[in-house]
Amino acid sequence: QLVANEVKRMKAEEGNKQKILRHIKELAEKLYKNENPYPAVTMHKVQKPTEGCHLRLHQKPFPHLDEGTVQWIIDQATAKLQTAPPAVKAEKKCMVPSGPPITAILERNGNALANSARRLEVVRNCISYVFENKMLEAKKLFPAVLRAMKGRAARHCLTQELHLHVQQNRAVLDHQQFDFVIRMMNCCLQDCTAMDEHGIAAALLPLVTAFCRKLSPGITQFAYSCVQEHV
């Protein structure tokens, strides 16, 4: 319904914080009423007798209950229940118009898409600099790359780019390159969710067994030894 009816209103509100807040409050009220259709019923608390009260000497006798009054109260409650609304709200079905074409919404997200493309470009450039041994340039881009790892697209891009370098037989790295690659992999895995387990994490598995560095003659350290603590 928002997409169908509210796009014009949202466009008109852009830049006016008070109007936006009022709109959000209205939406919040609608959502709240939808989840809580009936007002809360106040419960009468009956106090429990205190411990040892039955041992008191001066006990008041329990008052005689009038049968007619009790029956009248029961009848009143029964009549109320019969007129009460049903416990489950009947679902009202309605047709929602398709609203404006999707391009109207995509225009609003144009900046976000451009930002996403820029982030991927930064990831690609940084990896290229690392493998070309342009460490100063790589260092400049590195904080932006680590921030970009929050997004799944950037994590996916990292695995693809590293895979290309493995195919080009560029898996044996020097110490600085190895450090950069490990930090990117660790950051990527750190931001992974359970949904990424069979995607991003699985794509990194063959890579962490390929990238390595020579510590001394005959001793090689593979990337997995530095990233294996991740869940």
C-alpha positions in Angstrom: 0.0 0.0 0.0 2.9 2.4 0.7 4.4 1.7 -2.7 1.0 2.1 -4.4 -0.3 5.2 -2.6 2.5 7.0 -0.7 5.3 7.6 -3.2 4.1 11.1 -4.2 3.6 12.0 -0.5 7.1 10.8 0.3 8.6 12.8 -2.5 6.8 15.9 -1.3 8.1 15.4 2.2 11.7 15.0 1.3 13.8 17.5 3.3 11.0 18.3 5.7 11.8 16.5 9.0 8.6 17.4 10.8 6.4 16.1 8.0 8.5 12.9 7.8 8.2 12.3 11.6 4.5 12.9 11.5 4.2 10.3 8.7 6.3 7.8 10.6 4.1 8.2 13.7 1.0 7.6 11.7 2.5 4.4 10.2 3.6 3.3 13.7 0.1 3.8 15.1 -1.4 1.7 12.2 1.1 -1.1 12.8 0.6 -1.0 16.5 -3.2 -1.2 16.2 -2.8 -4.1 13.7 -0.7 -6.0 16.3 -2.9 -5.0 19.3 -6.5 -4.8 18.1 -8.1 -5.0 21.5 -7.4 -2.7 24.5 -5.7 -4.4 27.5 -8.2 -5.8 30.0 -7.6 -4.7 33.6 -7.4 -7.6 35.9 -8.6 -7.3 39.5 -6.1 -8.6 42.0 -7.5 -10.6 44.9 -5.2 -10.3 47.9 -4.1 -13.6 49.5 -4.6 -14.1 53.2 -1.5 -13.5 55.4 0.3 -16.4 56.9 -1.1 -17.6 60.2 -4.3 -15.6 59.8 -6.4 -18.8 60.6 -4.9 -18.8 64.1 -6.4 -15.4 65.1 -9.0 -15.5 67.9 -11.4 -12.8 66.7 -12.3 -14.1 63.2 -15.2 -12.5 61.4 -17.7 -14.9 60.0 -17.8 -15.2 56.2 -20.8 -13.1 55.0 -23.8 -14.9 53.6 -24.0 -14.6 49.8 -27.3 -13.7 48.2 -28.1 -16.3 45.6 -30.1 -13.9 43.5 -27.3 -11.2 43.4 -24.7 -13.9 42.4 -27.0 -15.2 39.6 -27.6 -11.6 38.4 -23.8 -11.0 38.1 -23.3 -14.2 36.2 -26.1 -13.3 33.8 -24.6 -9.9 33.2 -21.2 -11.4 32.4 -22.7 -14.0 30.0 -24.7 -11.3 28.1 -21.4 -9.2 27.7 -19.6 -12.2 26.3 -22.3 -12.9 23.7 -22.0 -9.3 22.4 -18.2 -9.2 22.6 -16.3 -9.2 19.3 -14.7 -12.5 18.1 -11.3 -13.3 19.6 -9.7 -13.6 16.1 -10.0 -10.5 13.9 -11.8 -11.4 10.6 -9.3 -10.7 7.8 -10.5 -8.1 5.3 -9.2 -8.8 1.9 -8.7 -5.9 -0.5 -7.2 -5.2 -3.9 -4.1 -2.9 -3.7 -3.3 -1.0 -6.9 0.1 -1.7 -8.5 1.2 1.9 -8.0 3.8 3.9 -9.9 6.4 2.0 -12.1 9.4 0.6 -10.2 11.7 3.2 -11.9 10.2 5.9 -9.6 11.5 4.0 -6.6 14.8 3.1 -8.3 15.5 6.8 -8.9 15.5 7.3 -5.2 18.0 4.5 -4.7 20.2 5.6 -7.5 22.8 7.0 -5.1 22.9 3.8 -3.1 23.5 1.8 -6.3 26.3 4.2 -7.3 27.8 3.9 -3.8 27.7 0.1 -4.1 29.5 0.1 -7.5 32.1 2.5 -6.0 32.7 0.2 -3.1 33.3 -2.8 -5.4 35.7 -0.8 -7.5 37.6 0.1 -4.3 37.9 -3.6 -3.4 39.1 -4.5 -6.9 41.6 -1.7 -7.0 43.0 -2.5 -3.6 43.5 -6.2 -4.4 45.2 -5.2 -7.7 47.6 -2.9 -5.8 48.4 -5.7 -3.3 49.3 -8.1 -6.1 51.2 -5.5 -8.1 53.2 -4.7 -4.9 52.0 -1.1 -4.8 51.7 -1.2 -1.0 51.4 2.6 -0.4 48.3 2.8 -2.7 46.8 -0.4 -1.1 47.3 1.1 2.4 45.4 4.2 1.4 42.4 2.2 0.2 42.5 -0.4 2.9 40.2 1.3 5.5 37.6 1.8 2.8 37.9 -1.9 1.8 37.4 -3.1 5.4 34.3 -0.8 5.7 32.9 -2.2 2.4 33.1 -5.8 3.8 29.9 -5.0 5.7 28.1 -5.5 2.4 27.6 -9.0 0.9 28.3 -7.7 -2.6 31.8 -6.6 -1.5 32.5 -9.9 0.2 31.4 -11.8 -2.9 33.7 -9.4 -5.0 36.6 -10.2 -2.7 36.3 -14.0 -3.2 36.0 -13.6 -7.0 39.0 -11.3 -7.3 41.2 -13.6 -5.1 40.1 -16.6 -7.1 41.3 -14.9 -10.4 44.7 -14.4 -8.8 44.9 -18.0 -7.8 44.1 -19.1 -11.4 47.0 -16.9 -12.5 49.4 -18.9 -10.3 49.9 -15.9 -8.0 49.2 -17.7 -4.7 52.7 -17.5 -3.2 52.9 -14.1 -1.6 55.6 -12.1 0.2 55.0 -11.2 3.9 53.3 -7.8 3.2 51.0 -9.2 0.6 50.2 -12.2 2.8 49.3 -9.8 5.7 47.0 -7.7 3.5 45.2 -10.8 2.1 44.7 -12.3 5.6 43.3 -9.1 7.0 40.8 -8.9 4.2 39.8 -12.5 4.6 39.4 -12.1 8.4 37.3 -9.0 8.0 35.2 -10.7 5.3 34.5 -13.8 7.6 33.9 -11.6 10.6 31.0 -9.9 8.9 29.6 -13.1 7.4 26.2 -14.2 8.7 24.7 -17.7 8.8 23.2 -17.0 5.3 26.8 -16.6 3.9 28.0 -19.9 5.2 27.4 -21.8 2.0 28.2 -18.8 -0.2 31.0 -16.5 0.9 32.6 -18.8 3.5 32.5 -21.8 1.2 34.0 -19.7 -1.7 36.9 -18.8 0.7 37.7 -22.4 1.6 39.7 -23.3 -1.6 41.4 -19.9 -1.4 42.7 -20.2 2.2 44.3 -23.5 1.2 46.0 -21.9 -1.9 47.4 -18.6 -0.7 50.7 -19.1 1.2 54.1 -17.6 2.1 57.5 -19.0 2.5 58.7 -18.6 6.1 62.1 -20.3 5.5 63.4 -23.0 3.1 61.1 -25.9 3.3 58.6 -24.2 5.6 55.4 -22.8 4.0 52.5 -21.1 5.9 49.0 -21.3 4.3 46.3 -18.7 4.8 44.0 -21.1 6.6 46.3 -21.2 9.7 45.4 -17.5 10.2 41.6 -17.6 9.6 40.5 -21.0 11.0 39.1 -19.6 14.3 35.9 -18.2 12.6 32.7 -20.0 13.2 
